[in-house]
């Protein structure tokens, strides 16, 4: 199972120089419900909701979401082995929640700080081209 970070979803939607491999979209994808909000906020901020909205809905429909329940939120309040931003803490706590329920999970992210933290937590890192 691949944990989809917002950086990867936005790279796909916004046709950035870096783009995840097609094989990623064939895998089972999971992410925090936070992903949905981050994607839409970014599209609205750039005035792209009308032009990119359908692609965003299709991408998000492929993802199983972990809700921000009390266990995930409580884990995000605990220390991480490396410094992380607040939203990254929520994503990492969600990935740990998935792993804690017996699922093998690999983080797909372009965010180096998040990758360092995930690696320190013992999460597998999905290989992406930078």
N, C-alpha and C positions, 0 to 999 in steps of 0.2 A: 504494500500500500504506500502511496506517495502522499506526503503532507505538502500541500500547495501553499507556498507563501505568496503574499500579495505582489512582491516584486516580479515573480514569474508570470502571474496572471496578467499584470499590466504590460509586461514585455510582449506577451502574446497579443493582447488587445490593441496596443498602441504601435505595433510593428516597429519596435525599437531595433537598434543595431544587433543587440543580442536577442535571440529568440529561442525558446525551448525546443528540443527535438520533437518531431511528430510522435515518436514512441511514448513520450510522456502522456499524451492525451488518450492513449490506448490503455493505460494503467488504471487501477482503482485509485481515485483521488479523494482526499479528505482534507478538511481545513476547519479552522474556527469560523463560526458565524461572522466573526469580525471581517473576514475576507469580503463578504458581500457588501458591507458598509464601506470598507476602504475603496473597493472598486468603484462603487457608485459615487462616492464623494469626489474621487479623483476625476471621473468622467464629467461630473457636473462642474467642477472647478475649471476644467479646460474647455467647457462648452461643447463637449463631445457626446452627451447623452443621446441626442437624436441620431447622430451618425453611427455611433458605436453601441447603442443600446441593445440591439438584437444580438450582436456578437457577445456582449456581456451576459445577457440572459442565457444564451446557449452554453457559454463556458461555465457559468455558475450552476447550471442544471446538471453538469457532469460531476459535481462535487458533493460528497456526503459531508454534512456539516456537524461539527461538535458545538453544542450550545455552550454559552458562557454561564454554566451553572455554578453553584457555590463551591464545588470541589475544584473546578478549573480556576475560578477567581481566587480561591484560597492559595492554590499552588503558585499563582502569579505573584502573590504577596511575599512569598518566601525568597530567600537569596538564591541567585544563580551563580555558577562557578566563574562566570565572567560578567562584565558590565553589559546590561541590555537596556534598550529603550522600553517604555511602558507597553506599547503595542506588541513589541517582540516578545515580552514576557508573557502576554496573553496567548500568542501563537505557540510559544514553546511549551507553556502549560497545557495547551490543547493537544499538542503532539505527544507529550508525556501521558496525558489522559488516555489517548488511543493506545499507546504502548502498554500502559497499565492494564488495559483490557485484553491483553494477549495478542495484539496485532503487531506484526513486524511493520515498522514505519520508517521511511526514509524522507528526510527533508529536502525539498526542492526549493532553493532560494538563491538569489543573486546578492543578498545582503551579507557581506563578509562578517559583520559583527554577530549576526544571527547564526551564521554557519559555525563560527568559533564557539559560541555558547552551546549550540546543539551537539557539536563534536565533544565538548567537555562533559555534556550530559550522557554521552554514549549513544546518541542517536546516529543512525546511518545517514550519510549525506548522498543525495541523488546527484550523479555527475551531470553538470551543465557546462556548456561552453560559455565563457565570459564574453 
